[in-house]
């Protein structure tokens, strides 16, 4: 399996990831650094040694880093895309490779996501407790840090487009029948505070809205470009059904009602902020969560 790791100022978390991955000679690992102002490149080379290929671009863009990583990774598939701040084992990556090996056709696979809230405040923990019950989380969730594709799956689109939500973009290119969730997990550390979550979620919400607008433009132009139209968010009726499903799951669990109120804040405010930014013709700042990287 080839593994592409986009990295922007990740000197604090890369050693944890690369120390794990460099131990397996069956993994061809590429660290694709973009516009780093810290020691990401030097750290990647020092920790990865001769087993990790490190490339760098001065362009501050994750999708540019992903595309450069694709070129460096060559023709080795399956291919995994792994964010530098996730915690994943070699065993999990092997499980992804096994799930995709020998399959003919376009498939995407992801391990089960576990959000580590052990260092988070109660409001942040409450938000993620409710989020875990959402339709998005329960129905073929791909992304949030790691996913892998077959060669045919990667051929479903060309270069990664200039979008914020690259993981959701990829997820929406595959039908539920083409998404595989393997019986292995990876870990993402939750923000330490609800405020930190809101900052990060605002950019995520803006990225999702960006995908919807791209699809609307494609439809208005009459194009059937799959990577634009298929990347659209679900229609309003589907989203409303998702909200009702979540309310139904929470309603029968009275002990979750206080957490649901927190979730409404953690979910609603980023939507409002993203909408405001869009109306102003602006994109929110990077808003990366540094509290989970401490």
N, C-alpha and C positions, 0 to 999 in steps of 0.2 A: 504494500500500500504506500502511496505517496501522501505526504501530510504537508499542507500549506498553512503557515502560521503568520497572519498579518500582524504587525506589531508597530505601535506608535508609543514611544516613551514607556516601555514595559520592563525596564531594567530590574524592578523589584520583584516581578512575578515570573519572568522568563526562566530563571534558574530552576525553580520548582518544576516547571513543565519539561524543560529540556533534559534535566537530570533523569527524569522518568523515561522519556522517549529514546534517548541516545543508547539505552541499554539493549535495544532490539534492532538487530541488523536487518530485519525484514522491512523496517520502516525507512522510507526515503524522505527525510525531513528538510523542508525549506522554510527558513525564517525570512519573511519579506518585510523589511523595515521601511517605514515611510515617514519622512520629515522628522526624524528623531532629534531631539535637542539634549538628550541625556546619553547614557552609555549603553543603550540597547544593543547596538551593533557589536561593540567590544565585548559585552557580557555574553551575547549569543555565540560569538566565536570562541570565547574562552571556555564556556560551559559545554558547547556542542562539540568542540574539537573538530576532528576530521570527519565525523559522522553526520554533521549538520551543515547544510549549505546555507550561507547567509548572503542575502542581496539587499541593496538599499536604493531608495529613490528619494529625491528631495521634494517630491510632490506630496502635500499633505492630504492624502485620500486613501481610505481603506480599500475602495474598489480598485484603485490603481495598484495597490500592494497585492491584492488578490490576483489581478491579471498578470502582474509580473511574476508572482509565485507560480501561476499556471504554466507560464513559459519555462520557468526554471525546472519545474517538476517533470516536464517532458510528456511521454506517453504512458507512464505507469499508472494503472488503475487497478482497483478502486482508488479514489482520491478523497481524503478527508480535509475539511477546512476547520481549523481549530483556533479559537481566540486564545490569545496569550494568557489571559487571566483565569481560564477555567482549570479545574483540577480533574485530570483524566489519567487513567492507568493504561499501560500497554495492553493489558488483558481486555479492556474495553475497546480499544482500537482494533485488536485482533477479532473481537466479536463482530465489529462492523465489517471488517474485511471478509470474514466467513459468511456473513449474511448476504453480501453482495457478490461474492465469488461464484462464477458459473451461471449467474442469472443473465438471461438475454433480454435486452430491452432497457428502457429508462427507469431507473429506480433511485430513490434517495433513502438513506437510513440514518437513524440517530439513536443514541442510547437514551435511557430514561434520565430525566433531569431531576436532580435533588438540589434544592435551594438551601444552603446552610445559613440559618438565621441565628446561630448561636451567639454571634457578636452584635446582633441588632437590638434596637430598642423595642419595647412592646408594640408601639404603633407599626413599626416596620414589619415585625413578625405577624401582626394581625392582618396586614394587607396581603402578605404572601400566603397566609393560611386560606384566605378566601379565593385568591387568584388560582390556587391549586384546584379549585372546584369548577373553574370556568370551562366552557366548551372548547375554547382555544387550547387550553392545557390538556384536556382529556382526549381530543380527537386528532391523533397523528401529529403531535407537536414536533416541529423540526426547527432547529436553530437554537437561539439563546446560547450560542457558544460553540457548537460542534455539529457537523453533519457530514455525510459521505455520499458520493455518487458513483454510479457505474460510468463507463466511458460513454454509453448511449445517453445516460442521464445528463452528463456534462455537455453532450452535443446538442441538447435541447435548446441551448441558448449560446450566443457567441461570447463576446467579452462581457464581464460584469458591467452593467450600466452604472451611470453615476447616480446612484440612489443611496439613501441613508440606511434603509432597512434591507440590507443584502440578504439576510437569512430568511426574512419573510418573503422577499422576492423569489428566492429559490423554492421555498415551501409551496407557494402558490402555482408553481410550474408543474407540480406533480399532483395527480388525483390521489385521494385517500388510498386507493388500491395500489398505488405505486410508492407509498410511504411505508417504510419498515421501522418498527421500534424494536430494538434488540433488548434482550434481557441482561442488560448491564447498565451501569449508571456513570454519570459524570456529575461533578459538583460545581455549582456557581455560588459564590459568596454574596449574600444579600447586602444592600447598603446598610450602613450602621444606623441611619436615621430615616424617618419618613421624608424629611426635607431633601435628603440626598437622593432618595428614590424618586421624588417628584421631579427633580432636576433631570435625572436620566430618562425618566418616562416621558418627559416633554419632547425630547428628541425622538424617542421611539414613536410617539404619536404623530409627530411631524413626518417621520419617514413613512408611516402607514398611509397618511393622507397623500403623500407624494406619489405613492404607487397607484392610488385611486385616480388621481388626476392624470397620470400617464395613460391609464387605461381609457379614461373618458376622452382624451385627445385622440387616441388611436381609433376608438369607435366613431367619433365625429368625422374623422378623416376617411372612414370606410375601410381601414386596413385590417387585415386578419393576422397581423404580426403577433405570434403566440406569446412572445416574451413581454409584450405590452398588455395585451388583453387579459391573458391568464393571470397576470400578477395583480389584478384588481382585488380589492378587499371584497368580502361577501356583500350582497345587496343589503339594503336597509332592513328588509323583512327578515333576513337571516340573522342580522345582528340583533334585532329586537327579540327574536326567538332565543338567541343566546343569553340575553339579559334575563328573560323570563325563566329560562332553565336554571340560571345561577340563583335567582331569587327563590325558586322552588326548592333547590337543594339546601339553601340556608334557612328557609322558613321552617323546615322540620327539625332544625337543630338550634333551639333557643340559646344555647351557650355560645353560638357564633354570632348572634345579633350585634353585640358591641363591636366585634371585629368587622362586621359588614359595614357599619357606619364609617369606620376608618378606611375601609376599602373604597367606599364611595368618594372619599376625599382623595385618596391616592390614585384613583382612576380618573375622576372627573376633572381635577385641576389641570393635569397635564393635557387633557383634551382641550380645555379652554385656552390654555397658553399656546398650544400648537395652532389652534384656529386663529388666535389673534396674530401670531407670527405670519401665518399664511396670508391673512388679509392685508398685512403690511408689506407683503412681498419679501419677507425675510425668512431665513432659516434660523432656528435656535442655535446657540453655540454648541460646541461639542458636548458639553455637559457630562463628561465622563465621571463616573463615580469613583472617586479616589479613596473613599472610606473603606471599600472592600479590598483595596490593594495595600492598605497599610500593613 
